[in-house]
């Protein structure tokens, strides 16, 4: 995939995708190579995995997490089908984000259903623009002009077929079962590769994994994960891993498969808001005094290691502030308003909002001077008084507020991050890998081992 700017640098890029096809039958060609190497193969217990998937599906039918996972499945389906039909992957990612957000709001979802029943390119363009204006206004990769261009490029019969097929697939109980199973196997494959590199002391650039996910192979899928060295005859990584095999799999104790330092830090920040009765006493502590910070860590139930690594985010939340002229805005007060806005949005969407859905909602409420966000509204007004405040782009008051909201509200690991599962996949692109992995689902599976 490439993006070209042919004349004016400020004009939107022209996306292009190159596919290699057979000169006679036009079938897609895969160019590769053959080597004899070393590796390991893990055979999963199919019955155990199937029983867990069945148990999860019964709980995900009506839960918020179930709707969250269906949104991820919808995103994966749209992106993968777009790529298969030679639609630019970058544009596929952006339109998938817009449609996943639209499907979360009842009135926008109704419009989407109506458009699918009787395709109208103008109504589809209006749906994308309305979704952007309502829920993704502060997304850094989306602007009004880009969304309009997306709508223009995606209004043809090719994308209509993609969207129709994706909607049908997401509503299929059997395909959602395949998705949940694929999410677990994909997560296990990524974790096994990480173990292989760590205990085999190998080079991550020279190690690959492969597995046949139900999402990709359908009935031909299996529960086998292969991790191998990308080099003729190997370089000893496999042999080193086998020598440390027992130590390696000891780390896969119940719950450990989903361990993530970012998720741990998020959980510690969450504890701060669960103890409202202690907020006043915490605010009286001096963040520069070691004894006071030890008391803070003890009241949060932190271990010595956690105090050293995770207390910084808590102290920034409790004692940090933004000062503009003579006005002081406490981060803690701003964060409470952001959480309130997020809770209201969550009740509307019946799932956890994505970070840019949350940021856009908080900035929108501040711009409307909502009684639920007085501090955010005041901060926005102060940003508007700055001498270098711009009307558009990154220096606009709304963009400054969005940046502040993002830094205060962004979870480091919502359901996977670069510290755990989003480390790259050898069987699909990074965007598709993010949509087909789940730390929370893997955590529950690891507890059954």
C-alpha positions, 0 to 999 in steps of 0.5 A: 500500500502506498499514498501518493501526493501528486501535485499539492502536498496539502491535498489528500493523498491518493491511495494505491494498492499493488496486487500480484496476479497470475497472467492467465487466470487472474488469481492472487499470487503469493511469493515466498521461499522454502527452507529447512529449519528448526522449531516447535509445535504446540498441540492444544487440547481441542476439547478443553478449548471448545468447552471454554469457548462454549462457556464464554459464548453463553456469557457474551450474548448480552454482556458489554464485553460481548458487544465490544468483541462483536465490534472488534469482529466487525472491524476485522471483517470489514478490513480483511474483506476490503484488502481481499478486494484490493481496497486500500488498507488505510482507508479500510481501517478508517471506515471500519472505525467509523462503522463500528462507532455508528453500529454502537448508537441505536439511531445511527445503527438504524440508518446503517440498516436502512442503507444496506436494505436499499443502497444510497451513496449519498445517505451512506456519505451522510452517515459517515459524516454524522458519525464523525461529527457526533462521536469521533470529532477528535480522532487524530487520523480523521478530519471532515475533509478526509471523511468526505473523501472516504465516503466518496471512495467507498460509495461504489458497489464493491464496498457495498458488497463488503459491508453487506457480507460483513454485517451478515457474518457478524450476525452469524452465531457460528462465525462469532464462535470462530472469532472467539476461538481464533482470538484465543488461539492467536493470543496463545500463538503470540505468547508462545513466540514470546516465550520461544524468543525469551528462553531460547535467547533468539532474535525476534526478527528471525522467529516466526509463528504460524497457526490456522485460525478459523477466521482465516481457514474456516473448516480447514483450521486446526488447534496447532501452533508452530513457532520456528526460526526463519533461517536455514537449519536454525541458529540454536534458538530452538535447542536453547528453548527445549533445554529451558522448556520446563522453566518456560511453561512454568511461567504459564501459571493460571492467569499469567498468560495475560500479565501486562505491566500496563494493565497492572498500572491501569488497575492501580489507577482504578483503585484510586477512584474506588476509595472516594472516602480516602481522597481528601486524606490523600490530597493532604499528603506531600508527593515530595515526602518519601514517607507520605508516598509510602503511606499512599502506596500502603493504603492502595495495597501496593507491593514494594515493586509496585510502589517503585514502578506504578506510583508515578501515575497515581501521584501525577493524577492526585497532585498534578495540575494545569496552570494557565495565567492565574487559574489552576486546574487539578488533574484529579478534578478533570479526570473525574469529569472525564470518567463521568462523561465516559460512564454516560457514553458507555450507557448509550453504547452498551459497551466500553467506548474506545479512547477517541470516542471518549475524548470526542465526547468529553470535548463535545460536552465541554464545548456545549458547556454541559453542567457535568463538565464545568472544569473541562468547560472552563479549561476550554475557555482558557485555551481560547484566550491563549495568544497562539490559539488557532481556529483549526488544526493541532493548536485549536482550543478543542485540539489542546483540550483533546490532547489533555483529555487523552493524556488523563483518560487513556488506559494504557491497555484496554484489551491488549497493548504493545506490552502484551499482545500487540507486539506484531503478528506473523499471520496478518497485519498489525491492525487486523491483529489488534482486532483479533486478540483480547487480553481479557479473554486470554486471561480467563482462558489461562485460569482454566489451565 
